[in-house]
Amino acid sequence: MTAAADTALSILSGFVSESLAREEAEVWLEFASIIDADGLLDGLVEQDARAVIAVTLFDLREVGVDGLRHRAEWIETTERGREPLHDPAAVVGAMRRVADLADMKW
């Protein structure tokens, strides 16, 4: 286990069982590595990059890949979805790429 995984495990273990914490930490750290290696956040301003990460983690955990795709469509097609973003098209592209990677990985 990497140092980052150990740190994540210690943070999570106060709230969930150690086995679940270990599993969650490994999955999300692997996913973060994929996002980084694929350059999905390259060129996004920090606010938009952080939004992609937060929304991705929430949607993949709570509603799955289809939910992430639905949110990307919502951002693309509604003013309310685009409003807080600096580059909505880039955010939508990153979210769709994350969904594609999640489909291939899981």
Secondary structure, DSSP 8 states (H G I E B T S, - for coil): --HHHHHHHHHHTTTS-HHHHHHHHHHHHHHHHHHHHHTTTTT--HHHHHHHHHHHHHHHHHTHHHHHHHHHHHHHH-HHHHTT-S-HHHHHHHHHHHHHHHHHH-
